């Protein structure tokens, strides 16, 4: 059994369902409390979007830093032979 068939009964409410939900909310919270709840919900959504934007910007900055960072290659050439010379001198 996959998740889609398990939760197939859950979907976004249609027009009539929204009306029933708004009447229930009006009865539960009252006319004075609903604007305060909506305002708080709006502020929470704005804060969430702001945090999401900051997170995405941080990821973009990290990706840019990784792309622009020069690749560190193993030491080759004269530097590696220099280490061998000092080792042979200490043996003398």
BAKOL-563007 format. One line per 3 residues: number of its first residue (from 0); their letters; for each residue x, z, y of C-alpha. Coordinates in steps of 0.05 Angstrom, whole numbers, plus 5000, padded with zeros to 4 digits. Example, Ala and Ser with C-alpha at 12.3 -4.5 7.8 and 13.67 -1.06 7.14 Angstrom:
<atoms>
0	AS	5246 5156 4910; 5273 5143 4979
</atoms>
This chain:
<atoms>
0	XXX	5000 5000 5000; 5032 4979 5066; 5024 5012 5133
3	XXX	4982 4956 5163; 4926 4965 5113; 4931 5040 5117
6	XXX	4921 5040 5193; 4877 4978 5199; 4819 5020 5226
9	XXX	4860 5041 5287; 4857 4993 5346; 4849 4993 5421
12	XXX	4779 5014 5443; 4732 4959 5469; 4687 4961 5530
15	XXX	4632 5004 5500; 4681 5053 5469; 4715 5062 5536
18	XXX	4648 5080 5568; 4634 5132 5514; 4704 5161 5522
21	XXX	4696 5166 5598; 4628 5201 5591; 4658 5250 5541
24	XXX	4718 5263 5588; 4670 5273 5646; 4630 5324 5607
27	XXX	4692 5360 5582; 4732 5365 5646; 4682 5356 5702
30	XXX	4681 5310 5761; 4731 5351 5802; 4784 5357 5748
33	XXX	4786 5283 5727; 4823 5257 5790; 4875 5312 5782
36	XXX	4885 5293 5709; 4891 5219 5726; 4941 5235 5781
39	XXX	4983 5277 5733; 4981 5222 5681; 5003 5171 5733
42	XXX	5062 5214 5754; 5082 5225 5681; 5080 5150 5668
45	XXX	5122 5136 5730; 5173 5188 5708; 5176 5158 5639
48	XXX	5187 5088 5666; 5241 5113 5712; 5277 5148 5654
51	XXX	5269 5085 5612; 5300 5042 5668; 5359 5091 5675
54	XXX	5371 5089 5600; 5370 5013 5598; 5418 5010 5658
57	XXX	5466 5058 5623; 5466 5015 5560; 5479 4953 5602
60	XXX	5537 4987 5637; 5567 5009 5570; 5560 4939 5542
63	XXX	5594 4909 5603; 5650 4960 5599; 5662 4944 5526
66	XXX	5662 4869 5539; 5709 4874 5599; 5758 4923 5566
69	XXX	5820 4886 5544; 5830 4884 5469; 5886 4927 5445
72	XXX	5930 4889 5397; 5983 4920 5352; 6053 4920 5381
75	XXX	6094 4860 5360; 6159 4827 5380; 6215 4864 5417
78	XXX	6181 4931 5417; 6177 4937 5341; 6251 4917 5332
81	XXX	6271 4969 5384; 6245 5024 5340; 6286 4999 5281
84	XXX	6350 4998 5323; 6342 5071 5344; 6330 5091 5271
87	XXX	6394 5056 5249; 6435 5088 5304; 6414 5158 5284
90	XX	6439 5144 5213; 6511 5131 5238
</atoms>
